[in-house]
Amino acid sequence: MSRNQRVVGAAENVDLREAEDVTPFDRDVDERRVIACYCCTCEDSATLLVEPGRTRRWEHDEQHPSHVVDYWREDAGGEST
């Protein structure tokens, strides 16, 4: 693919039936959150300590819009939700 092209959407063989557009960044924005991030494309990962009011996603996701990124919220006991 040339560098001046932009990827939009997903390949036809990707099952998005259970995919949702709401991430842990969009939920409970009035409280502090611990959000784990994992890039399924390049296997990069991060754990973010998110302050109240933040809805901006992981910088890696913003810089690489064609990558598939998983987000999940971890509670105070280390459990993921």
C-alpha positions in Angstrom: 0.0 0.0 0.0 1.4 3.4 -0.8 2.0 5.9 2.0 -0.6 8.3 0.7 -3.5 5.9 1.2 -5.5 5.6 4.4 -7.0 2.4 5.8 -10.7 2.7 6.6 -12.8 -0.1 8.0 -11.9 -3.8 8.4 -11.3 -6.6 5.9 -14.3 -8.5 4.8 -13.3 -11.7 6.7 -13.2 -9.9 10.1 -16.0 -10.8 12.5 -17.2 -7.6 14.1 -20.6 -8.9 15.4 -19.5 -8.5 19.1 -17.3 -5.4 18.5 -18.4 -2.3 20.3 -17.2 1.3 19.8 -17.4 2.1 23.5 -14.0 1.7 25.2 -13.1 2.0 28.9 -12.1 5.5 28.1 -15.7 6.3 27.3 -17.2 4.7 30.5 -17.1 6.1 34.0 -15.3 9.3 32.9 -15.9 10.9 36.3 -13.5 8.6 38.2 -9.9 7.4 38.1 -9.4 4.3 36.0 -6.6 1.8 35.3 -6.8 0.8 31.6 -4.8 -1.9 30.0 -4.1 -1.6 26.3 -2.8 -4.2 23.9 -2.1 -3.8 20.2 -3.0 -7.1 18.4 -1.1 -5.9 15.3 2.4 -5.2 16.7 2.0 -6.6 20.2 2.8 -3.4 21.9 1.1 -2.9 25.3 0.6 -0.3 28.0 -1.1 0.2 31.3 -2.6 3.7 31.7 -3.6 5.5 34.9 -6.4 7.6 33.7 -7.6 10.7 35.5 -11.2 11.8 35.7 -12.5 13.5 32.5 -10.0 11.8 30.1 -11.6 10.4 27.1 -8.6 10.5 24.8 -7.4 7.0 23.7 -3.9 5.5 23.9 -1.4 7.5 21.8 -0.4 4.3 20.0 -3.9 3.8 18.8 -4.1 7.4 17.6 -0.7 7.2 15.8 -1.5 3.9 14.1 -5.2 3.9 13.1 -4.9 0.7 11.1 -3.8 -1.3 14.1 -6.3 -3.4 16.1 -6.2 -2.4 19.8 -7.8 -4.1 22.8 -8.7 -2.1 25.9 -9.9 -3.4 29.2 -10.3 -1.8 32.6 -8.7 -3.3 35.6 -10.2 -2.7 39.1 -8.3 -2.0 42.3 -7.8 -5.7 42.9 -6.1 -6.4 39.6 -9.2 -8.0 38.1 -10.1 -7.1 34.5 -13.5 -5.9 33.6 
